[in-house]
């Protein structure tokens, strides 16, 4: 079994669009499939539902895997997808919410940026990200939503590194956090990954 990112779906056609990067034998085989080909077994989504009453927007940081995860969520709820940029961009005009964040993956701090015209006090926002380690990126998104006097309805993470404190801190702050998978431990020497059992 391998996890795949569901980017889109069509219930009427019975089709699912996935995004993957070729990194091993399974994704190499997927790479040779053509439109209309099929996979023998496909399961999902896994995890528990997040409270979404009154949801007005889904927000995600970045432009890569995080968006692929957030798009189907926003589509399912019929709400806009708000993309927070990881740096100030010439494409963003007007007043901005800007929060600086230090992440373990980066040597230097990164700025998370959202245009103020896309967030307002009446918004109820579900925050989505692909990975959570120390939770700094999610904390930056929360800070932006709160600066707009909007409401954070919940946090959705694809893979949470349970051996780091991000998930623990977010839950202790009172946020509903749902992760599709929680990695309990990783052994860099063997490549073995142990997932938390519910």
C-alpha positions, -999 to 999 in steps of 0.1 A, spaced: 0 0 0 11 35 -8 -6 69 1 -16 90 -29 -29 125 -31 -65 128 -44 -67 159 -65 -102 156 -79 -130 131 -83 -162 126 -103 -189 105 -86 -210 102 -118 -181 88 -138 -167 69 -109 -132 84 -115 -105 98 -92 -77 120 -103 -44 115 -83 -11 134 -81 21 115 -74 58 118 -79 78 89 -93 100 78 -63 98 40 -64 85 9 -81 48 15 -74 48 51 -86 69 41 -116 42 16 -126 15 43 -121 35 66 -144 30 41 -173 -8 41 -170 -28 60 -196 -61 79 -192 -88 53 -187 -65 26 -173 -74 14 -138 -58 4 -105 -70 -29 -90 -76 -16 -55 -80 20 -43 -92 29 -8 -99 62 7 -104 86 22 -91 75 56 -93 94 88 -120 111 108 -143 139 97 -136 174 109 -164 197 122 -174 219 93 -206 237 102 -206 272 89 -174 267 69 -167 296 45 -131 289 33 -104 263 32 -68 277 35 -35 260 27 1 272 27 21 268 -4 14 257 -39 25 220 -41 11 190 -23 -8 210 2 -30 225 -25 -37 190 -39 -49 180 -5 -70 211 1 -87 214 -33 -110 184 -29 -119 195 6 -129 230 -6 -147 215 -35 -167 191 -13 -179 219 9 -185 243 -20 -162 270 -5 -132 289 -19 -97 277 -16 -74 304 -1 -37 298 -8 -13 314 16 20 322 -1 54 313 14 69 346 3 57 380 -7 47 380 -44 43 407 -70 10 390 -77 -4 400 -43 -16 436 -42 -30 458 -15 -27 452 22 -13 419 34 -12 397 64 24 387 69 38 363 95 73 352 98 78 315 106 109 294 113 105 258 101 128 229 106 130 223 68 144 258 62 176 274 75 162 309 73 127 321 84 99 321 58 71 346 54 36 334 51 15 359 32 -22 363 26 -39 393 9 -63 410 34 -90 412 7 -95 374 9 -101 371 47 -128 389 67 -143 386 102 -173 366 90 -151 338 76 -149 304 92 -117 287 79 -105 251 78 -67 251 77 -50 223 57 -14 213 53 4 182 40 29 177 69 30 188 105 62 185 125 67 213 150 35 231 140 51 265 133 36 268 98 1 260 111 6 285 140 14 312 114 -18 304 95 -38 305 127 -22 339 135 -32 352 101 -68 340 105 -71 355 140 -55 388 127 -84 390 103 -108 383 132 -120 352 114 -127 319 130 -105 288 128 -129 258 125 -103 231 125 -70 218 113 -65 190 87 -31 174 82 -22 146 58 8 133 77 16 144 113 50 136 128 38 124 162 73 122 176 75 160 173 54 184 193 33 203 167 1 182 170 4 181 208 7 219 209 -22 226 185 -45 202 204 -35 217 238 -44 252 224 -79 238 218 -79 234 181 -96 203 166 -68 187 147 -74 156 124 -45 138 107 -49 111 81 -18 94 94 4 100 125 40 88 122 50 75 157 86 69 148 111 68 118 144 50 117 167 68 92 191 39 92 166 13 81 139 35 65 113 19 88 83 40 96 59 31 124 24 47 123 4 54 155 -25 30 160 -58 46 171 
